[in-house]
Amino acid sequence: MSIIIIEVPHQRSPMVWVARDEQHIIQIASEVHDFCYDEWTMKEAVDAFDDEIPSDLKMILDRDGSAMRIGYSGDGQWLALDDICTELEAAKEAICHDLSNCHFLTATEAEEFKGHADVQIVLNKFIEENDYLFKDKEVQNEL
């Protein structure tokens, strides 16, 4: 299922693009925003940091045995497994982190979306130029 993404930067024009599915969103976040969502064990921490394991990571590893590193754009944080969001939620946050606003919409939601005039103009043009995304929706509804 295609997902329409509307990115609204702080100062430039909005941009609309499409992801094939949720995994594609994660892939884009990894490629463009240096997104990471990795589980670490003490062995991996020792291999990476020797005896200089960051204190927040060491505390979680000592307590739980494993930790997650979630981050983007070279910045990240260590979290306990019971404190983490899904990989998709974290990828969306990575994509949206430096934007004024960001929307992840289904085809139906995109057609019904109402935003500021500049966003609406860009979205309407995207829908017009990519009508195949919306025709597929109609075919799926008939099945």
Beta strands, then each sheet from edge to edge (+ up, - down):
strand 1: 3-8
strand 2: 15-19
strand 3: 36-41
strand 4: 66-72
strand 5: 75-79
strand 6: 101-105
sheet 1: 2+ 1- 6+
sheet 2: 3+ 4- 5+
end
